[in-house]
């Protein structure tokens, strides 16, 4: 097989663009004894694939012949873990819906008279204004610092 064709197939293989037939050509080439010296580094890779394929076949046959019909202890643990997870998800959904229903039944955010609503709105806006003013004071301190720094370092 021509060396440039093998190099092109290797390039296609590592880009994931080869067909099954081209991969068989590469496997056959690297299984042979006349591999180019600069390509010998890929020989274990393709040799491993053929070895793993043969080993997997033997393992499947041995598993089929010794298969038992009862649940193994690990299967019971998996089943128990699944039940616990499903129970946890169910409890989360149940409690989330229960809290949503209780909030809706209290009808939060409604007032009987417009005057009461107006007073509560004023309280909320005063609180917001206080926080905004605190932020503005912080910015003023930073501006004073920058002006002082400019005076010190410019002299």
Order of alpha helices (4+ residues) and beta strands (2+ residues): alpha-alpha-alpha-alpha-alpha
